[in-house]
Amino acid sequence: MKCPNCEGEKKIIEFKGRGLRQCACSECDGTGQVEDLICPQCNGSGEGMHDGTVCSFCHGTGVEQN
């Protein structure tokens, strides 16, 4: 999943001292990707509350949506 902090660019620009500098994103450790987070509503199963339905929070993916 694309890092929400650097938006997959792997680097961020931060204000340091008197100027700006590029550095590796600390959220994704400069990879541009973060691990998918398990949906808190269905605990990653993707199943809804009733038989045959999908989770309304993650739409059946089991992964937390942005």
C-alpha positions in Angstrom: 0.0 0.0 0.0 1.3 3.5 -0.9 2.7 5.4 2.1 0.2 8.1 3.1 3.0 10.3 4.5 5.2 10.7 1.4 2.6 9.4 -1.1 5.0 6.8 -2.4 7.7 9.3 -3.3 10.1 7.8 -0.7 11.3 11.2 0.4 9.8 14.1 2.2 10.9 17.7 2.4 11.3 19.0 5.9 12.3 22.4 7.4 15.6 22.1 9.2 17.4 25.1 10.6 17.3 27.9 8.1 16.3 25.9 5.0 14.5 22.9 3.5 16.1 19.5 3.0 15.0 16.2 1.5 15.2 13.1 3.7 13.9 9.6 3.7 10.3 9.3 4.9 10.2 8.0 8.5 6.7 6.5 8.1 7.8 4.0 5.4 11.6 4.1 6.0 12.2 5.4 2.5 10.5 2.5 0.7 7.4 4.4 -0.4 5.2 1.5 0.8 3.6 0.6 4.1 2.1 -2.7 5.2 -1.6 -3.0 4.8 -3.4 -2.5 8.0 -6.1 -5.0 9.1 -9.6 -3.6 9.1 -10.7 -2.9 12.7 -14.4 -3.6 11.9 -14.1 -7.2 10.6 -10.6 -8.1 11.9 -9.4 -8.7 8.4 -12.0 -11.3 7.4 -13.8 -9.0 5.0 -17.1 -10.4 6.1 -20.1 -8.3 7.1 -22.3 -8.7 10.1 -24.9 -10.9 8.3 -24.3 -14.1 6.3 -23.3 -13.4 2.7 -22.5 -9.8 3.2 -19.2 -7.9 3.1 -17.8 -5.5 5.6 -19.1 -2.0 5.0 -15.9 -0.4 6.3 -13.3 -2.2 4.1 -15.7 -3.3 1.3 -14.7 -6.9 1.8 -10.9 -6.4 1.3 -10.1 -7.0 5.0 -7.7 -4.0 4.8 -8.3 -0.7 6.3 -9.3 1.9 3.7 -8.1 5.5 3.4 
